[in-house]
Amino acid sequence: MIVVGAGNAAMCAALAARENGAEVLVLESASEADRGGNTRYAAGQMRVGFGAAKNLMQVVEGLDAEALAHVDIEDYGPAEFFDDVARLTQYRTNADLMDVVVGRSLDTLAWMRSQGVRFQLSFGRQAHREGKRFRFWGNLPCEAWGGGVGMLEAYYKQAARTGITMLYGVAARRLVTSGDRVCGIEVADRGEVRRIDAGAVVLACGGFESNADMRAMYLGPNWDLAKVRGTRFNTGRGLKMALDIGAAACGQMSGAHSTCWDLNAPESGDLIVGDSYQKHSYPFGIMVNARGERFLDEGADFRNYTYAKYGAELLHQPGMFAWQIFDGRAIAMLRDEYRVRQVTKARADTLEALAEKLEGVDAKRFLEMIGEFNRAVPAVDGPINAGVKDGRSTHGLAVPKSNWAYPIDEPPFEAYAVTTGITFTFGGLKIDTQARVQSTLGQSIGGLCAAGEIVGSLFYHNYPGGSGLTAGAVFGRIAGQSAAQHARSAR
Ligand SMILES: Cc1cc2nc3c(=O)[nH]c(=O)nc-3n(C[C@H](O)[C@H](O)[C@H](O)COP(=O)(O)OP(=O)(O)OC[C@H]3O[C@@H](n4cnc5c(N)ncnc54)[C@H](O)[C@@H]3O)c2cc1C
């Protein structure tokens, strides 16, 4: 059987199919040096419905009762994971599919560990130090060692060990069918078009976020101008191939995961800087647009419940940019990504001097707005506590700030320019709980499964951080099992 793609979902499918006795060929359109899709750019954080913290011992290397005694990790089970997705997607997520994701998340991470992926607690990104203890916030305590790169290295090693064949620089172009089932694939291989027969095919070749044309068509005006956070190889070809043979599209075809991304970042991902073009400390400051106005609630929730929808907010601002503003109180708390060399930044000792440096911003209105903001926040009663939603909210502003509302008044002042960085697209192929691709007539298309970002109807409008890798791994593994079974029966 054939797996298209070599990212997280594809490699889970390939390894699971191999475990189930299939001969597996993985097709990757990128070269070996560029392989791995968006997974390669991912921080590697994975959302999991673990229940009580002790259950993380099944996944996190070296975690024992003694280590757990030094950290505070709130219980978070499949029901809470499901509720988070339901709330953020405005109750549109496909409940049958999401039930599978949340219910199998812990077991799938344990399986990934058995395949060689190593996990650790996410101290750097998701924990706040309180004296000698670490409090984990945002229900996201688990990440892969070495991020997405580390995860992929483990998969590729296991693939080599178990006899999976990998072909690089080979792009799938068209699905080949016999009657109503898929029996192979047509590929472009170094300038030649050829056909490869297969008992089953798994499409795990990402969304269409790297294709400006499809972004404009499906997502709408200005999305063609967004920066691509990850791979340039997710061009939507997999989606088109499946639609061409009668597969159904589903989910929010006009929606995408997108974040605050450095204004001068390259057009698509850069592996040296990786995800450090993102700027995610906005809950501890404010964001202003060209008019010198705030336009969203920076403190609506922990950043991992808001970051995936705030990129789209930037798209609607004049000039498609904003500046994030921090004062001396917040600067020490900024995430590591603010300290990279490739950053668009201004710094000054007074707000007036900063206003002059904010390229493209109405300086007069900016200063008035800061005055209004500072008058609308509660009196300062101690340092900012990033580990809890502190309920310190503004009063009387048209655009509220619901938590962490401190005045912007303590020098020095820093500002960071951001624009929309698209991560992945929300709409995609319709699958059932066995990851079988569904046709527009409501039937499974024989021999065709899908997993990962190419699948639609899991996420709408927004997304809880760390869910993409988990959804891809859960359905990747299932797709591999289903496809292996189909390939066996097709023999
Ligand atoms: C900067 C960044 C940080 C992120 N951080 C996180 C995080 O911490 N946690 C999290 O859960 N998610 C994160 N994500 C999202 C996460 O990366 C994705 O949800 C996940 O990696 C998608 O996996 P996938 O296997 O579906 O697709 P990908 O990993 O994108 O793989 C798709 C593969 O298909 C290949 N391909 C495409 N078209 C073809 C074709 N026609 N023929 C052959 N091959 C083809 C591509 O080259 C690629 O190998 C992040 C994303 C980015 C960009």
The ligand as a Gaussian input file, in Angstrom:
#p B3LYP/6-31G(d) Opt

LIG

0 1
 C        5.435000      26.628000      12.958000
 C        4.450000      25.532000      13.333000
 C        4.388000      25.093000      14.653000
 C        3.454000      24.103000      15.001000
 N        3.441000      23.630000      16.286000
 C        2.567000      22.637000      16.612000
 C        2.572000      22.051000      17.922000
 O        3.408000      22.356000      18.773000
 N        1.616000      21.114000      18.197000
 C        0.697000      20.701000      17.273000
 O       -0.157000      19.859000      17.583000
 N        0.704000      21.206000      16.016000
 C        1.619000      22.140000      15.669000
 N        1.625000      22.624000      14.390000
 C        0.671000      22.044000      13.427000
 C        1.244000      20.673000      13.011000
 O        2.511000      20.874000      12.469000
 C        0.347000      19.973000      12.030000
 O       -0.956000      19.838000      12.529000
 C        0.868000      18.584000      11.689000
 O        2.266000      18.521000      11.618000
 C        0.277000      18.155000      10.374000
 O        0.711000      16.873000      10.066000
 P        0.297000      16.209000       8.697000
 O        0.996000      14.908000       8.710000
 O       -1.151000      16.263000       8.481000
 O        0.920000      17.157000       7.578000
 P        2.461000      17.563000       7.282000
 O        3.329000      17.300000       8.464000
 O        2.409000      18.926000       6.752000
 O        2.874000      16.532000       6.162000
 C        2.353000      16.609000       4.855000
 C        3.326000      15.890000       3.955000
 O        2.767000      15.686000       2.654000
 C        3.767000      15.981000       1.676000
 N        3.045000      16.247000       0.412000
 C        2.216000      17.273000       0.111000
 N        1.703000      17.114000      -1.128000
 C        2.218000      15.956000      -1.627000
 C        2.059000      15.233000      -2.843000
 N        1.252000      15.665000      -3.842000
 N        2.753000      14.071000      -3.012000
 C        3.570000      13.596000      -2.035000
 N        3.752000      14.241000      -0.849000
 C        3.083000      15.398000      -0.650000
 C        4.522000      17.129000       2.289000
 O        5.776000      17.311000       1.702000
 C        4.622000      16.641000       3.745000
 O        5.663000      15.719000       3.918000
 C        2.575000      23.574000      14.017000
 C        2.675000      23.995000      12.686000
 C        3.615000      24.955000      12.336000
 C        3.718000      25.356000      10.894000

